[in-house]
Amino acid sequence: MSLRRAFDVIVIGAGSVGNPTACRLAQAGLKVLVIDRRTAVGQGENKTAIGGVRATHSDPGKISIGQESIRIFSTWEEEYGFNIGWKPGGYCFPVYDEKVESTLTSLLPTQKKYGLLIDWVGPNEIRRIIPGVNPVGLRGGTYSPDDGQVSSILAPVAFQREALRCGAEYRLNERVTDYLREGDRITGVVTDKGRYESCWVVLAAGSDAAEHGPLLGIDIPVTPDSHEAGISAPIEQFLAPLIVDLRPGPEGKTTNFYFGQNKEGQIIFCYTPKDLFVGTNHENLSEFLPVLAARMIALIPKFKNLLIRRIWRGCYPMTPDGVPIIDYAPGLEGLILAVGMCGQGLMLGPGVGKNITSMIVNSHPCISGEAQACFSCDRDIYQSKETLK
Ligand SMILES: Cc1cc2nc3c(=O)[nH]c(=O)nc-3n(C[C@H](O)[C@H](O)[C@H](O)COP(=O)(O)OP(=O)(O)OC[C@H]3O[C@@H](n4cnc5c(N)ncnc54)[C@H](O)[C@@H]3O)c2cc1C
């Protein structure tokens, strides 16, 4: 790789993806500049995530990247001495209806093929894994003990510290407004404060990614939609895994909902609305808490005593097929797209960073060709795909 420019790599966005990517690139010895329009790292959609981290997805791409992320998250404190709120304990999907059972069991062969520790367990085992779960109609569920949770507040600080230690530079409160080009090669960026040259640019702009399409002359099909979440006061630890209930809500407003108990003992939760709120409006709706509370209490009745501290709203940067785009940009040399993380950017971020570092340093991804194809710009991105979250 030529080193004649000021930076080897510019990363646009210090979020769930850009920040761990910058960290990995700097660890590989590259001269890295991170630019974010916000005043601190992780302040975009990153901080709205509730912290679920799993490799138990349904396609080889997200499975492979998820496995890489779990390796990084789960060993971070041991390796760097910085608590990122990692809590092992897995993911559990309790099941009350036949349709959900058949959806989940149909995924198991693929998940097992890629070495994931996940299985269907009976109702008694689910009652052991989720103390106090409503037993009426419980058919069993899936349990994947290797998954876990992390703090979306602590993780970005940890990645930035390590990136800075390895020599990365951050320009915060600075917005990328255009790109520098030589023919079909991207050679840097223009911001509202200056111009920076680099050999590579990584676009990790989350919900704002589509705005870069017209600047680059390519289609970046990322459309944000809003999701609400909340957190309780801490209670005694009783719940190890993150729980996902895939049933549609009886109130007709929600599809799945999910929650966990973080390392500090707080219950952290959110749901997927049935009618999506497309756009970036971050105002909570008054109906969120009553609807979510009813679902949580129906699943675990003792939650009726929970004290809720705070609710918020954030966005999933969605692609049409629910799968991220992580690829060399079509027709443009020197640019990598790492966009459209949907509801999974926090859990995918460190694995994406490792993959992109390999794409730059070794000229190929670190995951298999089959896995990488899932993230390709060339796939039929407009095909519909059933996603879990
Ligand atoms: C309620 C809720 C719960 C969620 N729970 C989970 C979960 O449990 N697990 C999980 O993995 N995911 C979860 N997510 C999804 C997750 O938050 C997102 O997928 C993820 O944060 C997206 O990461 P990103 O790096 O693409 O975007 P971001 O984290 O938003 O980072 C993009 C950054 O780019 C910057 N930027 C944009 N444009 C420019 C520009 N022109 N110049 C400079 N900077 C720019 C922004 O300021 C921002 O900091 C949840 C989301 C919501 C809303």
The ligand as a Gaussian input file, in Angstrom:
#p B3LYP/6-31G(d) Opt

LIG

0 1
 C      -33.432000       1.047000      20.837000
 C      -32.268000       0.404000      20.137000
 C      -31.697000      -0.751000      20.643000
 C      -30.619000      -1.344000      20.013000
 N      -30.048000      -2.439000      20.582000
 C      -28.985000      -3.008000      19.991000
 C      -28.352000      -4.125000      20.574000
 O      -28.766000      -4.617000      21.648000
 N      -27.263000      -4.657000      19.952000
 C      -26.786000      -4.137000      18.785000
 O      -25.820000      -4.663000      18.247000
 N      -27.369000      -3.074000      18.202000
 C      -28.457000      -2.495000      18.774000
 N      -29.044000      -1.415000      18.187000
 C      -28.586000      -0.979000      16.857000
 C      -27.320000      -0.142000      16.953000
 O      -27.497000       0.949000      17.834000
 C      -26.934000       0.365000      15.560000
 O      -26.993000      -0.677000      14.612000
 C      -25.514000       0.890000      15.557000
 O      -25.318000       1.840000      16.572000
 C      -25.130000       1.478000      14.193000
 O      -23.743000       1.693000      14.224000
 P      -23.060000       2.678000      13.196000
 O      -21.616000       2.749000      13.572000
 O      -23.438000       2.282000      11.829000
 O      -23.768000       4.089000      13.480000
 P      -23.494000       5.127000      14.682000
 O      -23.142000       4.439000      15.936000
 O      -24.649000       6.063000      14.664000
 O      -22.185000       5.893000      14.166000
 C      -22.194000       6.705000      13.016000
 C      -21.406000       7.958000      13.329000
 O      -21.177000       8.664000      12.119000
 C      -21.184000      10.034000      12.414000
 N      -21.423000      10.749000      11.150000
 C      -22.452000      10.596000      10.306000
 N      -22.310000      11.380000       9.214000
 C      -21.133000      12.041000       9.387000
 C      -20.443000      13.021000       8.631000
 N      -20.911000      13.460000       7.441000
 N      -19.285000      13.507000       9.109000
 C      -18.786000      13.077000      10.297000
 N      -19.421000      12.172000      11.069000
 C      -20.575000      11.645000      10.616000
 C      -22.306000      10.169000      13.437000
 O      -22.155000      11.346000      14.216000
 C      -22.155000       8.895000      14.256000
 O      -21.389000       9.104000      15.440000
 C      -30.108000      -0.791000      18.807000
 C      -30.680000       0.375000      18.303000
 C      -31.744000       0.980000      18.954000
 C      -32.320000       2.226000      18.386000

